[in-house]
Amino acid sequence: MDVKNYLTVAKVAEKLDLTEERVRELINLKQIRATKIKRWRIAPEDLEEFVKTRTNK
């Protein structure tokens, strides 16, 4: 596990054009997988999976 590649809540909020508060809500609702390493961190592949689940089919 390379923690250096993990994204912060702020970076995820920026990428998704959401507020940091909304990203934290999604984490708490278990819609975005995150790992607590001092603060919440999101693996790039978990962010990708979240986006895929939101994609129209």
C-alpha positions as CSV (number, residue, x, y, z in Angstrom):
1,M,0.0,0.0,0.0
2,D,1.6,3.3,-1.2
3,V,-0.1,6.0,0.9
4,K,1.7,8.7,-1.1
5,N,-0.8,8.1,-3.9
6,Y,-3.9,8.5,-1.7
7,L,-6.0,11.6,-2.2
8,T,-7.1,14.0,0.4
9,V,-10.7,15.0,0.9
10,A,-9.8,18.5,-0.5
11,K,-8.3,16.9,-3.7
12,V,-11.4,14.7,-4.2
13,A,-13.7,17.6,-3.6
14,E,-11.8,19.6,-6.2
15,K,-11.8,16.7,-8.7
16,L,-15.6,16.1,-8.3
17,D,-16.5,19.8,-8.0
18,L,-18.1,19.1,-4.6
19,T,-17.5,20.7,-1.2
20,E,-15.2,19.0,1.3
21,E,-18.2,18.6,3.6
22,R,-20.1,16.7,0.9
23,V,-17.2,14.4,0.3
24,R,-17.0,13.6,4.1
25,E,-20.8,12.9,4.0
26,L,-20.3,10.5,1.2
27,I,-17.5,8.8,3.2
28,N,-19.8,8.6,6.2
29,L,-22.6,7.1,4.1
30,K,-20.0,4.6,2.9
31,Q,-20.5,5.6,-0.7
32,I,-16.8,6.5,-1.1
33,R,-14.3,4.1,0.4
34,A,-11.8,5.9,2.5
35,T,-9.0,5.1,5.0
36,K,-8.3,7.1,8.1
37,I,-4.6,8.0,8.2
38,K,-4.6,11.0,10.6
39,R,-7.3,12.4,8.2
40,W,-9.5,10.7,5.6
41,R,-7.6,9.5,2.5
42,I,-9.1,8.1,-0.6
43,A,-7.3,5.6,-2.9
44,P,-7.4,6.7,-6.6
45,E,-9.0,3.4,-7.5
46,D,-11.8,3.9,-4.9
47,L,-12.5,7.3,-6.4
48,E,-12.7,5.7,-9.8
49,E,-15.1,3.0,-8.5
50,F,-17.3,5.7,-7.0
51,V,-17.5,7.6,-10.3
52,K,-18.2,4.3,-12.2
53,T,-21.2,3.6,-9.9
54,R,-22.6,7.0,-10.7
55,T,-22.3,6.6,-14.5
56,N,-25.4,6.4,-16.6
57,K,-25.7,3.1,-18.4
